Amino acid sequence: MPLGRIGFTGMRMTSVIIVFVISLIVYSLLVWVGVKIAGVSKRKRTWENAILAVILMLILIYIMGFVGGTLGALLGILGSIAIIKYIYLTSWEKAAIAWVFVIIGELIVQIVLGHWIVGLRLI
């Protein structure tokens, strides 16, 4: 039985939700480890703060997509560091260290997933 427009739309929405949830979990873990490495106190370093930081950063990235260009990228970077700083009540230096670790972790995850997806397509 062929899928109509509604079936494909439902499949797309399901895919978007699954990708969002996986991204939220992976990036929350990266933020949590990043603030741990940066030396944020144990009391502030909670899973809930990591999830909140990631949700706010995703919203910021979405908004900065409308600004575009170099200005949007710089505002997004500064905003992401500020989000980490204010959620974890830490210094700018520790927030920047945590953000750098998140970016490094994100690149590693993308490389690993990229090789995994390409490998699946080659089979």
C-alpha positions in Angstrom: 0.0 0.0 0.0 1.6 3.3 -1.1 2.1 6.1 1.4 0.4 9.3 0.7 1.5 12.8 1.6 0.3 12.3 5.2 2.4 9.1 5.6 5.6 10.8 4.4 4.9 13.8 6.6 4.5 11.6 9.6 7.7 9.8 8.8 9.6 13.1 8.5 8.2 14.3 11.8 9.1 11.1 13.5 12.7 11.4 12.1 12.9 15.0 13.3 11.8 14.0 16.8 14.2 11.1 17.0 17.2 13.2 15.8 16.3 16.0 18.3 16.1 13.5 21.2 19.4 11.8 20.3 21.1 15.2 19.7 19.7 16.4 23.1 21.1 13.4 24.9 24.5 13.5 23.2 25.1 17.2 23.5 23.9 17.3 27.1 26.5 14.6 27.9 29.1 16.7 26.1 28.2 19.9 28.0 28.2 17.9 31.3 31.7 16.5 30.6 32.9 19.9 29.4 31.9 21.7 32.6 33.3 18.9 34.6 36.7 19.3 32.8 36.4 23.1 33.2 36.2 22.7 36.9 32.6 23.8 37.7 31.5 22.8 41.2 29.8 19.5 41.7 26.7 21.1 43.1 26.0 23.1 39.9 27.1 20.3 37.5 23.7 18.5 37.1 22.2 16.6 34.2 19.2 19.0 34.3 21.5 22.1 33.9 23.1 20.3 30.9 19.8 19.6 29.2 18.6 23.2 29.9 21.9 24.6 28.4 21.6 22.5 25.3 17.9 23.4 24.7 18.8 27.1 25.1 21.8 26.8 22.8 19.6 25.0 20.1 17.1 27.8 20.3 19.9 30.4 20.0 21.4 28.6 17.0 18.0 28.5 15.3 17.5 32.3 15.9 21.1 33.1 14.8 20.4 31.2 11.6 18.2 34.1 10.5 21.0 36.6 11.2 23.4 34.5 9.1 26.9 35.1 8.0 29.9 35.9 10.2 27.9 38.1 12.6 25.4 35.3 13.3 28.2 32.9 13.9 30.0 35.2 16.3 26.8 36.0 18.2 26.0 32.3 18.4 29.4 31.5 19.8 29.3 34.3 22.4 25.7 33.5 23.2 26.5 29.8 23.7 29.3 30.6 26.1 27.1 33.1 27.9 24.4 30.4 28.3 26.9 28.0 29.9 28.2 30.8 32.1 24.8 31.9 33.4 23.3 28.4 33.8 26.3 27.1 35.7 27.1 30.4 37.5 30.8 30.2 36.5 33.4 32.5 35.0 33.8 33.3 31.4 37.0 31.3 31.2 35.4 28.1 32.5 32.4 28.6 30.3 34.7 29.0 27.2 36.7 25.9 28.2 33.4 23.9 28.5 32.2 25.3 25.1 35.5 24.4 23.4 35.2 20.8 24.7 31.6 20.6 23.5 32.8 21.7 20.0 35.6 19.1 20.0 33.2 16.4 21.1 30.7 17.5 18.5 33.3 17.1 15.8 34.2 13.7 17.0 30.6 12.6 17.1 30.0 13.9 13.6 33.1 12.1 12.2 32.1 8.8 13.9 28.5 9.1 12.8 29.5 10.2 9.3 31.7 7.1 8.9 29.0 4.9 10.3 26.3 6.3 7.9 28.6 6.1 4.9 29.5 2.6 5.8 25.9 1.7 6.0 25.2 3.2 2.6 28.1 1.2 1.1 26.7 -2.1 2.2 
